[in-house]
Amino acid sequence: MTQLAARGLKEILPFIAPSIREILGLMPYSIVNDLEEVRLRLNRPLAVRLNRDEYFMNHKGETSPLISGAYIVSCEDLQITVQLISQGSLYAFEEEFRQGFLTLPGGHRVGLAGRAVLDSGSIKTLREIGSLNFRIARAVLGSARPLLPYVLNLRAARPYHTLIVSPPCAGKTTMLRDLVRFLSYGIPELGFPALTIGVVDERCELASCCDGVPQHDLGPRVDVLDHCPKAEGMVMLLRSMAPQVIATDEIGRAGDVTAIWEMVHTGVSILATVHASSWKELEERPHLRELIDRMVFQRYVFLSRRKGPGTIEGVWNELRQPVVMVN
């Protein structure tokens, strides 16, 4: 994991202003393993998220929970960084800026905040960028292996309709990504065949495509719709790519529910994720409650950060009965 984190830091450094790049390069190797985010905020301290907590960095690359002595991000730092991530052409990346993020080689993601430019009441793009958040992408190969006996219908040679549930930053996207990878390659030790999978990656996190190429290994039998709304994307994939499985991240809107309901009746298996930390929170989402009550999903996987991101708390079936509980 340390090597993965160090590689991630190395891959984002060329897109950060030299003054901050130098500071990050001084970060002790012993804490690079915990690096999740680097945040640049105009005229505010340079911040990093290490595991669960945010710290501030000084010019020596030292971290502290205290603001005193921290390096203050300048307007020039932000301007140079924006030029680097947009390759010198804001116009070429206008769509990414409109969505509030863009993806770097390696699958790392940069979130943006600034002044919204509106067109007929809708966001056209962002200008006067005041905050940047570099999120280090980590594909944890094998993380979904413990789930395989519980989310695969071996007799039917297909996965159960599965919803992965977790609070933010608890590993649900990582878990879904690895599950897709297993299914795309096939699982010989379980006698499970390789499947064709369609991925709707609306937020560009699951496959993290850069110039049309997935930056994460999703296997050889995956077709990705990038930056595409989930509801429309599921229907498009069904019509054009004949997937056996459709995977998508962070469902919740009414249109998502309608599309999933349509997919279920076509014989396609659905793999999805959602933000929640308990059954109670899940049931309070009005559109999701419909899917729960109609027993659309056959498996519910709950994750937490109790023992680190991706901690499996348990798996339940469509009747809300535990299939497996993990201590």
C-alpha positions as CSV (number, residue, x, y, z in Angstrom):
1,M,0.0,0.0,0.0
2,T,2.9,2.4,0.8
3,Q,4.2,2.0,-2.8
4,L,0.8,2.7,-4.2
5,A,0.4,5.8,-2.1
6,A,3.9,7.0,-3.0
7,R,3.2,6.4,-6.7
8,G,0.0,8.4,-6.4
9,L,1.7,11.4,-4.8
10,K,4.4,11.2,-7.5
11,E,1.8,11.2,-10.2
12,I,0.0,14.3,-9.0
13,L,3.1,16.4,-8.3
14,P,3.6,17.5,-11.9
15,F,0.2,19.2,-11.8
16,I,0.9,21.3,-8.7
17,A,2.7,24.6,-8.6
18,P,6.5,24.2,-8.0
19,S,6.5,25.9,-4.6
20,I,3.9,23.5,-3.2
21,R,5.4,20.6,-5.2
22,E,8.6,21.1,-3.3
23,I,6.9,21.1,0.1
24,L,5.0,17.9,-0.7
25,G,8.2,16.3,-1.9
26,L,9.6,16.8,1.6
27,M,6.7,14.8,3.2
28,P,8.2,12.0,5.3
29,Y,7.8,8.6,3.6
30,S,6.4,7.2,6.8
31,I,3.2,9.1,6.4
32,V,2.8,9.0,2.7
33,N,0.9,5.7,3.1
34,D,-1.9,7.6,4.8
35,L,-2.2,10.4,2.3
36,E,-5.7,10.7,0.8
37,E,-6.1,14.4,-0.2
38,V,-4.1,17.5,-0.9
39,R,-6.1,20.8,-0.5
40,L,-5.1,24.2,-1.9
41,R,-7.3,27.0,-0.7
42,L,-6.6,30.6,-1.7
43,N,-4.9,32.6,1.1
44,R,-5.4,29.7,3.5
45,P,-3.1,27.0,4.9
46,L,-1.9,24.1,2.7
47,A,-3.8,21.1,4.0
48,V,-3.5,17.3,3.6
49,R,-5.8,14.5,4.7
50,L,-4.0,11.7,6.3
51,N,-6.3,8.7,6.8
52,R,-9.3,10.3,8.6
53,D,-7.8,13.6,9.8
54,E,-6.8,16.9,8.1
55,Y,-3.5,18.5,8.9
56,F,-1.7,21.6,7.8
57,M,1.8,21.7,6.2
58,N,4.7,24.1,6.7
59,H,7.4,24.9,4.2
60,K,9.5,22.0,5.5
61,G,6.9,19.4,4.7
62,E,6.0,18.9,8.3
63,T,2.3,18.3,9.3
64,S,0.4,19.7,12.3
65,P,-3.2,20.1,13.4
66,L,-2.4,23.7,14.2
67,I,-2.6,26.5,11.6
68,S,0.3,28.4,13.1
69,G,3.4,28.2,10.9
70,A,1.6,26.5,8.0
71,Y,2.4,27.4,4.4
72,I,-0.2,29.9,3.0
73,V,-1.4,29.1,-0.5
74,S,-1.0,32.2,-2.7
75,C,-3.0,33.4,-5.7
76,E,0.0,32.5,-7.9
77,D,0.1,29.0,-6.5
78,L,-3.5,28.5,-7.5
79,Q,-3.2,30.1,-10.9
80,I,-0.2,28.0,-11.9
81,T,-1.8,24.8,-10.6
82,V,-5.0,25.5,-12.6
83,Q,-2.9,26.1,-15.7
84,L,-1.1,22.8,-15.1
85,I,-4.3,20.7,-14.6
86,S,-6.0,22.3,-17.6
87,Q,-2.9,22.0,-19.8
88,G,-2.9,25.7,-20.4
89,S,-6.4,25.8,-22.0
90,L,-9.4,26.5,-19.7
91,Y,-11.7,26.4,-22.7
92,A,-10.7,22.8,-23.6
93,F,-11.7,21.7,-20.1
94,E,-14.8,23.8,-19.8
95,E,-17.0,20.8,-19.4
96,E,-14.9,19.4,-16.6
97,F,-14.9,22.7,-14.8
98,R,-18.7,22.9,-15.2
99,Q,-19.0,19.5,-13.4
100,G,-16.6,20.7,-10.7
101,F,-13.8,18.1,-11.2
102,L,-11.4,16.6,-13.7
103,T,-9.4,13.4,-13.8
104,L,-5.6,13.2,-14.0
105,P,-3.5,10.3,-15.4
106,G,-3.5,7.6,-12.9
107,G,-7.1,8.1,-12.0
108,H,-6.5,10.9,-9.5
109,R,-9.2,13.4,-9.2
110,V,-9.1,17.2,-8.8
111,G,-12.2,18.9,-7.3
112,L,-12.7,22.6,-8.0
113,A,-14.6,25.4,-6.3
114,G,-14.8,29.0,-7.3
115,R,-17.3,31.5,-9.0
116,A,-20.0,29.7,-10.9
117,V,-20.7,31.2,-14.4
118,L,-24.4,30.7,-15.2
119,D,-26.2,30.3,-18.5
120,S,-30.0,30.3,-18.4
121,G,-29.9,29.3,-14.7
122,S,-27.5,26.4,-15.2
123,I,-23.8,26.3,-14.4
124,K,-21.7,26.8,-17.6
125,T,-18.3,26.7,-16.0
126,L,-16.2,27.8,-13.0
127,R,-14.0,30.9,-12.9
128,E,-11.8,32.5,-10.2
129,I,-10.9,29.1,-8.7
130,G,-10.4,29.5,-5.0
131,S,-10.0,25.8,-3.9
132,L,-8.5,22.7,-5.4
133,N,-8.7,19.2,-3.8
134,F,-6.4,16.5,-5.2
135,R,-7.8,13.1,-4.2
136,I,-5.3,10.2,-4.5
137,A,-6.8,7.3,-6.3
138,R,-6.1,3.8,-4.9
139,A,-7.3,0.6,-6.5
140,V,-7.0,-2.0,-3.8
141,L,-6.7,-5.2,-5.8
142,G,-8.4,-8.1,-4.0
143,S,-10.5,-6.0,-1.6
144,A,-13.7,-7.5,-2.9
145,R,-12.5,-11.1,-2.5
146,P,-14.2,-11.7,0.9
147,L,-17.5,-10.7,-0.6
148,L,-17.5,-13.1,-3.6
149,P,-19.1,-16.1,-1.8
150,Y,-22.0,-13.9,-0.7
151,V,-22.7,-11.8,-3.8
152,L,-22.3,-14.4,-6.5
153,N,-25.1,-16.7,-7.6
154,L,-23.0,-19.6,-8.6
155,R,-25.8,-21.7,-9.9
156,A,-27.0,-19.0,-12.2
157,A,-23.5,-17.8,-13.0
158,R,-24.3,-14.2,-12.3
159,P,-23.9,-11.8,-9.4
160,Y,-26.9,-11.0,-7.3
161,H,-28.3,-7.5,-7.6
162,T,-26.0,-5.8,-5.1
163,L,-26.0,-2.5,-3.3
164,I,-22.9,-1.4,-1.5
165,V,-23.7,0.9,1.3
166,S,-21.2,3.1,3.2
167,P,-20.7,6.6,4.6
168,P,-18.3,8.9,2.6
169,C,-14.7,7.8,2.3
170,A,-15.3,4.3,3.6
171,G,-14.3,2.5,0.4
172,K,-17.5,1.7,-1.4
173,T,-16.2,2.9,-4.8
174,T,-13.0,0.9,-4.3
175,M,-15.0,-2.2,-3.4
176,L,-17.3,-1.9,-6.4
177,R,-14.3,-1.3,-8.7
178,D,-12.6,-4.5,-7.5
179,L,-15.9,-6.5,-7.8
180,V,-16.2,-5.4,-11.4
181,R,-12.6,-6.4,-12.0
182,F,-13.2,-9.9,-10.6
183,L,-16.3,-10.4,-12.8
184,S,-14.5,-9.1,-15.9
185,Y,-11.6,-11.6,-15.6
186,G,-13.7,-14.4,-14.3
187,I,-13.0,-16.4,-11.0
188,P,-11.6,-19.8,-12.0
189,E,-11.3,-21.0,-8.4
190,L,-15.1,-20.7,-8.0
191,G,-15.8,-22.0,-11.5
192,F,-17.4,-18.6,-12.2
193,P,-17.2,-17.4,-15.8
194,A,-16.0,-14.0,-17.0
195,L,-18.9,-11.6,-17.8
196,T,-19.4,-8.5,-20.0
197,I,-19.9,-5.5,-17.8
198,G,-21.1,-2.0,-18.6
199,V,-20.0,0.8,-16.3
200,V,-21.8,4.1,-16.0
201,D,-19.1,6.4,-14.5
202,E,-21.0,9.7,-14.1
203,R,-18.5,11.1,-11.5
204,C,-15.4,9.7,-13.2
205,E,-14.3,7.8,-10.1
206,L,-15.1,4.2,-10.9
207,A,-13.0,3.8,-14.0
208,S,-11.4,7.2,-13.9
209,C,-11.0,7.5,-17.6
210,C,-8.4,9.9,-19.0
211,D,-8.5,10.5,-22.7
212,G,-11.0,7.6,-23.0
213,V,-8.7,5.1,-21.2
214,P,-9.7,3.7,-17.8
215,Q,-6.9,4.5,-15.3
216,H,-7.9,1.6,-13.1
217,D,-7.8,-2.1,-14.1
218,L,-11.4,-3.1,-14.6
219,G,-10.5,-6.2,-16.6
220,P,-10.8,-6.9,-20.3
221,R,-14.6,-7.1,-20.7
222,V,-15.7,-3.7,-19.5
223,D,-17.3,-0.9,-21.5
224,V,-17.3,2.5,-19.9
225,L,-19.7,5.5,-20.3
226,D,-17.7,8.4,-18.8
227,H,-19.3,11.6,-17.4
228,C,-22.7,10.2,-18.4
229,P,-25.8,10.6,-16.1
230,K,-26.6,7.2,-14.6
231,A,-30.2,6.8,-15.7
232,E,-29.5,7.6,-19.3
233,G,-26.2,5.7,-19.3
234,M,-27.8,2.4,-18.1
235,V,-30.3,2.5,-20.9
236,M,-27.6,3.4,-23.5
237,L,-25.4,0.6,-22.4
238,L,-28.2,-1.9,-22.5
239,R,-29.1,-1.0,-26.1
240,S,-25.7,-0.6,-27.5
241,M,-23.3,-2.9,-25.6
242,A,-25.4,-5.9,-24.5
243,P,-23.9,-6.1,-21.0
244,Q,-24.6,-9.0,-18.6
245,V,-23.9,-6.7,-15.7
246,I,-24.3,-3.0,-15.2
247,A,-22.3,-1.2,-12.5
248,T,-22.7,2.4,-11.4
249,D,-21.7,4.6,-8.4
250,E,-23.8,6.6,-5.9
251,I,-27.4,6.1,-6.9
252,G,-30.2,8.1,-5.3
253,R,-32.1,10.2,-7.7
254,A,-35.6,9.3,-8.9
255,G,-34.3,8.7,-12.5
256,D,-31.7,6.2,-11.1
257,V,-34.4,4.2,-9.4
258,T,-36.6,4.1,-12.6
259,A,-33.6,3.0,-14.7
260,I,-32.6,0.3,-12.2
261,W,-36.2,-1.0,-12.2
262,E,-36.1,-1.3,-16.0
263,M,-32.7,-3.0,-16.0
264,V,-33.8,-5.7,-13.5
265,H,-36.5,-6.8,-15.8
266,T,-34.1,-7.3,-18.7
267,G,-32.0,-10.0,-17.0
268,V,-29.0,-7.7,-16.4
269,S,-27.4,-7.8,-13.0
270,I,-27.1,-4.5,-11.2
271,L,-24.1,-3.5,-9.0
272,A,-24.4,-0.1,-7.4
273,T,-23.3,2.0,-4.4
274,V,-25.0,4.5,-2.1
275,H,-24.2,6.9,0.7
276,A,-25.6,5.7,4.1
277,S,-24.2,4.3,7.3
278,S,-27.2,2.2,8.5
279,W,-30.4,0.7,7.5
280,K,-32.2,3.6,9.0
281,E,-30.4,6.2,6.9
282,L,-30.9,4.0,3.8
283,E,-34.6,3.8,4.4
284,E,-34.9,7.5,4.9
285,R,-33.9,8.1,1.2
286,P,-37.3,8.2,-0.4
287,H,-36.4,6.9,-3.8
288,L,-34.2,4.1,-2.4
289,R,-37.0,3.0,-0.1
290,E,-39.0,2.0,-3.1
291,L,-36.2,-0.4,-4.3
292,I,-35.9,-1.8,-0.8
293,D,-39.6,-2.4,-0.3
294,R,-39.8,-4.0,-3.8
295,M,-36.8,-6.3,-2.9
296,V,-35.0,-5.3,-6.0
297,F,-31.5,-5.7,-4.5
298,Q,-30.8,-9.2,-3.4
299,R,-27.6,-8.3,-1.4
300,Y,-26.8,-5.3,0.7
301,V,-23.2,-4.9,1.7
302,F,-22.5,-2.4,4.5
303,L,-19.0,-0.9,4.8
304,S,-17.4,1.4,7.4
305,R,-14.0,2.8,8.4
306,R,-14.0,1.0,11.7
307,K,-10.8,-0.9,10.9
308,G,-9.8,1.3,8.0
309,P,-11.6,2.1,4.7
310,G,-13.4,-0.9,3.3
311,T,-14.2,-2.6,6.6
312,I,-17.1,-5.1,5.8
313,E,-19.7,-4.8,8.6
314,G,-22.1,-7.4,7.1
315,V,-24.1,-8.6,4.1
316,W,-27.9,-8.8,4.1
317,N,-30.4,-10.3,1.7
318,E,-33.5,-8.7,0.2
319,L,-35.5,-9.7,3.3
320,R,-33.0,-7.8,5.4
321,Q,-31.8,-11.0,6.9
322,P,-28.0,-11.3,7.6
323,V,-26.1,-13.5,5.1
324,V,-22.9,-12.9,7.0
325,M,-21.9,-10.7,9.9
326,V,-18.3,-9.6,10.4
327,N,-17.0,-8.8,13.9
